[in-house]
Amino acid sequence: MPRIEIAENPDEIRKGVEVIKQAWGVTDMSTIMKDLLTAIKFTGGLVLLAYEGDQVVGISFSLLAQRNRNLFLYSHMTGVIPEFRKTELGYSLKLRQREWAMEKGFDLVAWTFDPLQGLNSNFNLHKLGAIARTYRKNHYGTMMDSLNFGIPSDRVVAEWYVLSGHVKSRLNREYNSYGELPQAIITEEKGDYRIPKDIDLTLSDDYILIEIPRDINTIKKKNLEDAINWRIMTSDVYQHYFARGYVLMDFISRDGRNFQVASRILPQGVKKKTIF
């Protein structure tokens, strides 16, 4: 008799997807996605669609979730079709998600993002006012899509405290200004991009900078080893400073370089302890 176990990692879950295909005779993964979204909606989750006329051009879906007996809304995906990527549609979807969360009594919406993607850091940390203080190594296991293929799928967990003063300030476009801050990653130029040379794990300032690539996707295309090295060295930095109470709380660009701002001072309304 086969044994039954709880799936614990993405690679085990991937094997389960193959069983779904055989058990239900499904060959088109879009069928699975449609049924999954229907189940999310039926069980109290949120599925948002953005329309341009009769065409759906954006989607955001979220699950009701709990961790350590704390209930929250988990935002799994928010995306738009290519023609709308340079618009504010993604931002509008997140604002509607926030409204719904508050209507339902949630104070926390959470999701994961790749901390090496500068656009994501700007959107999540700077525009929305989310914070991050949990690092997940190879969170999704091996990923085969063009955006993620080739390097470990490490992620940070975004915590969006939708009722907090910090989030309200960011949504009102009230941003912080920073002077010179110590840097946890020392980088150097290599052709038309930068690579990490060393890390500094001795900092104890209230605010520090963590440099990330200007465009990690370009680096992956030019030299995969350099992209992997970015992942390895930033992983050490995130895990070290998160363990010491720092949180990612902002994103800035200076002189063509991208930096995340990590702080030992919690932004207004952010809970002292993470549930993740």
Residue pairs with C-beta under 8 A, 6 or more apart in sequence:
7 13
7 16
9 141
10 138
10 139
10 140
10 141
10 142
10 153
11 141
11 142
13 141
14 141
17 32
20 26
20 32
21 27
26 32
37 47
37 61
40 46
40 47
40 61
40 62
40 63
41 47
43 64
44 64
45 61
45 62
45 63
45 64
46 60
46 61
46 62
46 73
46 97
46 100
47 59
47 60
47 61
48 58
48 59
48 60
48 61
48 93
48 96
48 97
48 100
49 56
49 58
49 59
50 56
50 57
50 58
50 59
50 80
50 84
50 89
50 92
50 93
51 57
52 84
57 80
57 81
57 83
57 84
57 89
58 78
58 79
58 80
58 81
58 84
58 89
58 90
58 93
59 77
59 78
59 79
59 80
59 93
60 75
60 77
60 78
60 79
60 93
60 94
60 96
60 97
61 75
61 76
61 77
62 73
62 74
62 75
62 76
62 97
62 101
62 109
63 73
63 74
63 76
64 71
64 73
64 74
65 71
65 72
65 73
65 74
65 110
66 72
67 275
67 276
68 275
70 108
70 275
71 106
72 106
72 108
72 109
72 110
72 275
73 97
73 101
73 104
73 106
73 108
73 109
73 110
74 109
74 110
74 111
75 94
75 97
75 109
75 110
75 111
76 111
78 90
78 93
78 94
78 97
78 111
79 90
80 87
80 89
80 90
80 93
84 90
90 123
91 123
91 127
91 128
94 128
95 171
97 109
98 109
98 160
98 162
98 167
101 107
101 109
101 162
102 162
102 163
106 162
107 161
107 162
107 163
108 159
108 160
108 161
108 162
108 271
108 275
109 160
109 162
110 157
110 158
110 159
110 160
110 276
111 157
111 158
111 160
112 136
112 139
112 155
112 156
112 157
112 158
113 120
113 121
113 124
113 132
113 155
113 156
113 158
114 120
114 148
114 153
114 154
114 155
114 216
115 121
115 132
115 154
115 155
115 156
115 212
115 234
115 238
115 248
115 260
116 212
116 213
116 216
116 230
116 231
116 234
117 216
117 217
118 212
118 213
118 214
118 215
118 216
118 251
118 253
118 258
121 212
121 248
121 251
121 258
121 260
122 251
122 253
124 130
124 132
124 158
125 131
125 132
125 248
125 249
125 250
125 251
125 260
125 261
126 170
126 175
126 250
126 251
126 252
127 170
128 160
128 167
128 170
128 171
129 160
129 164
129 166
129 167
129 168
129 169
129 170
129 171
129 267
130 158
130 159
130 160
130 167
131 158
131 159
131 161
131 166
131 247
131 248
131 249
131 266
131 267
131 270
132 156
132 157
132 158
132 159
132 247
132 248
133 156
133 157
133 159
133 242
133 246
133 247
133 248
133 274
134 156
134 157
134 242
134 274
134 276
135 154
135 155
135 156
135 235
135 238
135 239
135 242
136 154
136 155
136 156
136 157
137 152
137 154
137 235
138 152
138 153
138 154
139 153
139 154
139 155
140 148
140 153
140 155
141 153
142 153
143 149
143 153
147 217
150 220
150 224
150 227
150 228
151 220
151 224
151 227
151 228
151 231
152 228
152 231
154 231
154 235
156 238
156 248
157 274
157 276
159 270
159 271
159 274
159 276
160 167
161 167
161 269
161 270
161 271
163 269
164 267
164 268
164 269
164 270
165 267
165 268
165 269
166 249
166 267
166 268
166 269
166 270
167 269
169 268
175 250
176 250
176 261
178 207
178 250
178 252
178 261
181 205
181 207
181 208
181 209
181 261
182 200
182 203
182 205
182 208
182 209
183 200
183 208
183 209
183 210
183 211
183 259
184 199
184 200
184 201
184 203
184 208
184 209
184 210
184 211
184 237
184 241
184 262
185 196
185 198
185 199
185 200
185 210
185 211
185 233
185 234
185 237
186 196
186 197
186 198
186 199
186 200
187 194
187 195
187 196
187 197
187 211
187 257
188 194
188 195
188 197
190 226
191 222
193 213
193 214
193 215
193 218
193 219
193 222
193 226
194 211
194 213
194 214
194 257
195 219
195 226
195 229
195 230
196 211
196 229
196 230
196 233
196 234
199 233
199 236
199 237
201 236
201 237
201 240
201 241
203 241
204 264
205 264
206 263
206 264
206 265
207 261
207 262
207 263
207 264
207 265
208 241
208 246
208 261
208 262
209 252
209 259
209 260
209 261
209 262
210 234
210 237
210 238
210 241
210 248
210 259
210 260
210 261
210 262
211 257
211 258
211 259
212 230
212 234
212 258
212 259
212 260
213 219
213 227
213 230
213 258
214 256
214 257
214 258
216 227
216 230
219 226
219 227
219 230
220 227
241 262
244 264
245 264
246 262
246 263
246 264
247 262
247 263
247 266
247 267
247 270
248 260
248 261
248 262
249 261
249 262
249 263
249 267
250 260
250 261
250 263
251 258
251 259
251 260
251 261
252 258
252 259
252 261
253 259
266 272
